[in-house]
């Protein structure tokens, strides 16, 4: 009997976690969609208005602001794609497990970063390896530059 109760408790815990994570992902998805739609409305509204004659400096500033707005929309779109992928993983029963080690990703990490695909330890190892690779690439570039200057 104890085994059946333990199994039922684990199933209930997973089901509860699944519902909580789904709710969190759906809320984040709706938030991102709303933010993106608002930004796109703003960009369209500004584009629809006739711009007054601007000097070169003002025109450059407006162009930079437009670029920033478009970059923000793109970032939100990429985040939305990650949330949608997380929802698909949740439906497939793969959500919440680390891509690297297969262990369960901690709940606080998923609440902070709901589309996380790696546990904290594996993500830190990945970032450390990437940083090491960048440093090696810089050193190789510096060495090549010094070699070129010597010849």
C-alpha positions as CSV (number, residue, x, y, z in Angstrom):
1,X,0.0,0.0,0.0
2,X,2.8,2.4,0.8
3,X,4.1,2.1,-2.8
4,X,0.7,3.0,-4.3
5,X,0.3,6.0,-2.0
6,X,3.9,7.2,-2.9
7,X,3.1,6.8,-6.6
8,X,-0.2,8.6,-6.3
9,X,1.5,11.5,-4.4
10,X,4.2,11.8,-7.1
11,X,1.6,11.8,-9.8
12,X,-0.4,14.5,-8.0
13,X,2.8,16.5,-7.5
14,X,3.7,16.3,-11.2
15,X,0.1,17.2,-12.2
16,X,0.1,20.2,-9.8
17,X,3.5,21.3,-11.1
18,X,2.4,20.8,-14.7
19,X,-0.7,23.0,-14.1
20,X,1.4,25.7,-12.4
21,X,4.0,25.8,-15.1
22,X,1.3,25.8,-17.9
23,X,-0.4,28.7,-16.2
24,X,2.9,30.6,-15.8
25,X,3.9,30.0,-19.4
26,X,0.4,31.0,-20.8
27,X,0.5,34.2,-18.7
28,X,4.0,35.1,-20.0
29,X,2.8,34.3,-23.5
30,X,-0.1,36.7,-23.2
31,X,2.0,39.4,-21.6
32,X,4.6,39.2,-24.5
33,X,1.8,39.3,-27.2
34,X,0.3,42.3,-25.6
35,X,3.6,44.1,-25.3
36,X,4.5,43.3,-28.9
37,X,1.1,44.5,-30.2
38,X,1.5,47.7,-28.2
39,X,5.0,48.4,-29.6
40,X,3.8,47.6,-33.2
41,X,0.9,50.0,-32.8
42,X,3.2,52.7,-31.5
43,X,5.6,52.1,-34.5
44,X,2.7,52.2,-37.0
45,X,1.3,55.3,-35.4
46,X,4.6,57.2,-35.5
47,X,5.1,56.0,-39.1
48,X,1.7,57.2,-40.1
49,X,2.2,60.7,-38.8
50,X,3.9,63.2,-41.0
51,X,7.3,64.0,-39.7
52,X,8.2,67.6,-39.3
53,X,11.3,68.7,-41.1
54,X,14.2,67.7,-38.9
55,X,17.8,68.7,-39.1
56,X,20.4,66.0,-39.6
57,X,21.0,65.5,-35.8
58,X,17.3,65.2,-35.0
59,X,16.8,62.9,-37.9
60,X,19.6,60.6,-36.7
61,X,18.1,60.5,-33.2
62,X,14.7,59.5,-34.6
63,X,16.3,56.8,-36.7
64,X,18.1,55.5,-33.6
65,X,14.9,55.5,-31.6
66,X,13.1,53.6,-34.5
67,X,16.0,51.0,-34.5
68,X,15.7,50.5,-30.8
69,X,11.9,50.0,-31.0
70,X,12.3,47.5,-33.8
71,X,15.0,45.7,-31.8
72,X,12.7,45.5,-28.7
73,X,9.9,44.0,-30.9
74,X,12.4,41.5,-32.3
75,X,13.6,40.5,-28.8
76,X,10.1,40.1,-27.5
77,X,9.3,38.0,-30.6
78,X,12.3,35.7,-29.9
79,X,11.2,35.4,-26.3
80,X,7.6,34.6,-27.4
81,X,9.0,31.8,-29.6
82,X,10.9,30.4,-26.7
83,X,7.8,30.4,-24.6
84,X,5.8,28.7,-27.3
85,X,8.6,26.0,-27.6
86,X,8.4,25.6,-23.8
87,X,4.6,25.1,-24.1
88,X,5.1,22.4,-26.7
89,X,7.7,20.7,-24.5
90,X,5.2,20.8,-21.7
91,X,2.6,19.1,-23.8
92,X,5.1,16.5,-24.9
93,X,6.1,15.8,-21.3
94,X,9.6,17.1,-21.9
95,X,9.3,20.5,-20.1
96,X,11.3,21.1,-17.0
97,X,14.1,18.6,-17.7
98,X,17.6,19.7,-18.5
99,X,18.7,19.1,-22.1
100,X,22.2,18.2,-20.9
101,X,21.9,16.0,-17.9
102,X,18.2,15.1,-18.0
103,X,17.6,16.1,-14.4
104,X,14.6,18.2,-13.3
105,X,15.2,21.9,-13.5
106,X,14.5,23.6,-10.2
107,X,11.1,25.3,-9.8
108,X,12.6,28.7,-8.9
109,X,14.7,28.7,-12.0
110,X,11.7,27.9,-14.2
111,X,9.7,30.7,-12.5
112,X,12.5,33.2,-13.2
113,X,13.2,31.9,-16.7
114,X,10.2,29.8,-17.8
115,X,11.7,28.8,-21.1
116,X,15.0,27.5,-19.5
117,X,16.2,24.3,-21.2
118,X,19.2,23.6,-18.8
119,X,19.5,23.3,-15.1
120,X,21.6,25.9,-13.3
121,X,24.8,23.8,-13.2
122,X,24.7,22.8,-16.8
123,X,23.9,26.4,-17.9
124,X,26.9,27.7,-15.9
125,X,29.1,25.0,-17.4
126,X,27.9,25.9,-20.9
127,X,28.5,29.7,-20.2
128,X,32.0,29.0,-18.8
129,X,32.9,26.9,-21.9
130,X,31.6,29.6,-24.2
131,X,33.6,32.3,-22.3
132,X,36.7,30.1,-22.5
133,X,36.2,29.7,-26.3
134,X,35.8,33.5,-26.8
135,X,39.1,34.1,-24.8
136,X,40.9,31.5,-26.9
137,X,39.6,33.1,-30.1
138,X,40.7,36.5,-29.0
139,X,44.2,35.2,-28.2
140,X,44.4,33.5,-31.6
141,X,43.3,36.8,-33.2
142,X,45.9,38.8,-31.2
143,X,48.6,36.3,-32.0
144,X,47.8,36.5,-35.7
145,X,47.8,40.3,-35.6
146,X,51.2,40.3,-33.9
147,X,52.5,37.8,-36.5
148,X,51.2,40.0,-39.3
149,X,52.8,43.1,-37.9
150,X,56.2,41.4,-37.5
151,X,56.2,40.4,-41.2
